[in-house]
Amino acid sequence: MNILYKSTRGDISKVTSSNAILKGLANDGGLYVPTEFPYIDISFKNMINMTYNEIAFYIINKFFSDFDELTLKNCIDNAYNDKFSNNLIAPLKKVDNSYFLELYHGPTLAFKDMALSILPHLLKASCKNLNIQKEIVILTATSGDTGKAALEGFNNVDNTQIIVFYPKKGVSSIQERQMITQDGKNTHVIGIDGNFDDAQRGVKEIFSDKEFNDLLSNKNYMLSSANSINIGRLVPQIVYYVNSYVQLLKNGDVQEKEKINIVVPTGNFGNILASFYAKNMGLPINKLICASNENNVLCDFINTGIYDIRREFKLTSSPSMDILISSNLERLLYEISNKNPYLVNNLMEELKTNGIYEIDEDMKSKLGDFYADFATQEETSSTINEVYRDFNYLMDTHTSVAYCVYQKYRQKTNDSTKTIIASTASPFKFPESVIESIDNNYDILSDFRLIDKLSNISNLEIPNPIKALENKRVIHGSICKKDKMKSMINNILNV
Ligand SMILES: *Cc1c(COP(=O)(O)O)cnc(C)c1O
């Protein structure tokens, strides 16, 4: 089966996966979606002896069918290897009656590594497939996790440059340190004197600046994007859900075809959408449980069919989920509207002009796969404490939001279906919030002393990437005003 991609907003042209990956966004501003879902056509039992990389090949090959097999295998092997500190890549840990799918053993300790360690290789291969000789310039605006994972992923990848803009005062000190100490001859990190929205707006403006793009093109450069709207990030995320089911089967925790629930701490709706795609491919899933923090716009949407961003934006202890406009929800709207791009387009227009939209009854009736709830700041903190106290298992704040919502779900429904909790970051990435939750009389300490303390209390080893950070040399010191981003790029690329 040859899968093509089209826009969620009505542009009728169908493109190959290479095109969709290289462009990121469709011409009409929509997101690329597969025209159909390939089906998992071997039994899960037969996957029991497959490695993570073999399962990855099986899944990704179905979606990216214009890649030749050897090329795709190389992409996968270059992504999932000893850069991950656990040789299962995404191990499953049983705690009490749930299964934590630990997605944070990659080089930057957040689940973004699962996609951003392969995206650079997919991009390079896409260029080759399309016979594009240009050097690819990846522009990224980040509030923390994506920037570092993209830098690490594109580090020293031939024929690419990676430029990350982050809000100088808007990321945590560990996150900033992770980025400004990044080595690699093609990596560039710039702090801007604005917030994340300013960085994002600047990057978007540069993408749509035709004159500038022409200038770059004349110098043999082409811009591309590493954010989660890129289908090249989404498809690799389906893999770990399939792989986790196979692990359950292998350990005798489920029988073949037994359904499971999946709980996902959700921000931009990419990770949970990947589990929905897995379900569409035939993974036996009962409920997809969407866990929000206090920015609970998605939770309200799933419960009411109304998406309303006219509310206060809150800064929480799970910053990677502090978001009001979840881009990837557009892809779900497309599926539940029977692939009706005109309907999706109207909803997106309403969101832009009024800050609110409501889906019709037919679409609402198709949200039955989902369940949603949210965790408050206090609940997030007390859940970290309880799970640590009762089971000696340490969660980060994002994972805690998911586990807290799962507890609420069980209480309300009594559903005892086996359940996977997507665990999206290492607790060492958010030392202050985690320590605060498990030890209420800690002293004010610097990040690295907090990390030592966390390691002592929990008996967990400090992950190598964090250990190395303290003595790493700062390489990137550039700062620019928010309206000078383009000239920074000019300087970097020498155009
Ligand atoms: C990005 C991120 C999320 C949210 O994932 P989405 O795909 O945007 O919904 C959750 N937790 C962590 C740690 C993240 O970095």
The ligand as an ORCA input file, in Angstrom:
! r2SCAN-3c Opt
* xyz 0 1
  C       6.120     18.033     24.875
  C       5.842     17.385     26.192
  C       4.548     16.964     26.578
  C       3.325     17.195     25.725
  O       3.298     16.389     24.575
  P       2.380     16.774     23.330
  O       2.746     15.826     22.257
  O       2.744     18.204     23.000
  O       0.960     16.655     23.783
  C       4.398     16.313     27.797
  N       5.454     16.122     28.620
  C       6.713     16.524     28.292
  C       7.817     16.297     29.262
  C       6.954     17.159     27.071
  O       8.218     17.564     26.761
*
